[in-house]
């Protein structure tokens, strides 16, 4: 089975440009998570969805960040406008809630560099 | 509030040595779940194990073993006869499933280097 798929794997953009990161969760999973990883702050949860509905976006840094999940097999994280401090690795993860037990499976990440 | 502490920032051992990675957690919940993830140099995060709070049995998987002790709020990870391929950053994580809360709280990670 395919794991979580993320695209692009690397993105280099200039400050002020719009960036869109994409994620395809594992088929059948009902939760989707977006994380950001930096050396300074480690792994941070930005937002998560359940059955395509955003449940908690308290980790989204500011209004420049937005995430959508139009269907069960696709999600996007958009940064507009991008800033150099947004440079990080962005991970998407998905999970299936079986009773009260689950684990999150991570995609390979998108390394974003904003110059 | 919940918190995961991995006090060891970096560890280096010579190949074939045993090594233990420490994880201490804090939570007010009586039901919770603990996880270990591996992040090799290639960057992806790989799920290793999940442990439920009501199951204190230790687990062994090949060269990997996990020691869960509720009395000390610890969930330590031991690699026996380490190999170069074990070099990675290892993260411990906690999930306290209060209603509607599916968040994982990650520790800061331990960078393990196996010296050939």
Interface residues (C-beta under 8 A of the other chain):
Chain A: X31 X33 X42 X43 X45 X48 X50 X55 X56 X89 X91 X93 X95 X97 X100 X101 X102 X103 X104 X105 X106 X107 X108 X109 X111
Chain B: X31 X33 X35 X37 X43 X44 X45 X46 X47 X50 X52 X91 X97 X100 X101 X102 X103 X104 X106 X108 X109
